Amino acid sequence: MPPRLRKLIGTVLIIILVLLYALVATTVAVATLGQSPWYIHLLYFTVTGVLWILPAMFIIKWMEKPGKPRDE
């Protein structure tokens, strides 16, 4: 797969990941943390804010793989 195509696909995947993850994390927070103290909210959003980086790291690592050399 050409590197430019891999980067395009990876960028689209990261955008979808971020949007879906933000929607799910916020929905869970609204449904479960309504009456919780502020420090529980802080802990929840800190953890969920960092967790999305793990799948994004693998996507970025895949995007940065070198392409196969062309046979000339």
N, C-alpha and C positions, 0 to 999 in steps of 0.2 A: 504494500500500500504506500503510495507516495506520502512524504511527510506533510505536504500542504493539506491533503485530504484528511490525514490523521489528526492534524491540528484543528481543522474545521469541525470534525466529528467530536473531538474532545471538548472543544469550546461549547458546542451545543449541549453536550452531556452535562458539563459543569453548570451551565445556566439552568437546565432542567432540574438538576440535583439541588441547587440552591433554592430555587423557587418552591419545589415540592417539600424540601426539608423545612423551609421556613414556615410554610403553611401548616404542616403536620405539627411541628414543635409549638407553634402559637396556638393551634387548636387544642392540643393536649394541655397546654398551660392554662388556657381559658376554662377548659372543662374540669380540671383537677385542682388548680391552685387558687381558686377564687378567694377563699378565706384564709389563706396561708400568710404568715408574716413576711415582711420584706426580704429578710435574709434567705428564706426558702426560694423566693422568686429570683434573687441574685444568684444563688447556687444553681438553680435549674437553668437559667439562661446562660450562665457561664459554661456549664457542662455541655448544653446543647449547642452553644455557639462554637465550641471547640470540636465537637464530634463530627461535624460535617467535613472537617478538614481531612479526615482519614480517607474516605472514598475519593475526595478530590486529589489527594496525593497520588493515588494509584492511577487515576485518569491522566494526571499531568506526566507521571513517569511513562505511561504508555504513549502519550503524545510525543515525548522527546526521544523515543527510540529512533535510531538512524534508519533510513530507508535502505532497501536492498540495492546494491550497485547494479547499474544497467549493463547488460551485455552489449558490447558494441561490435 
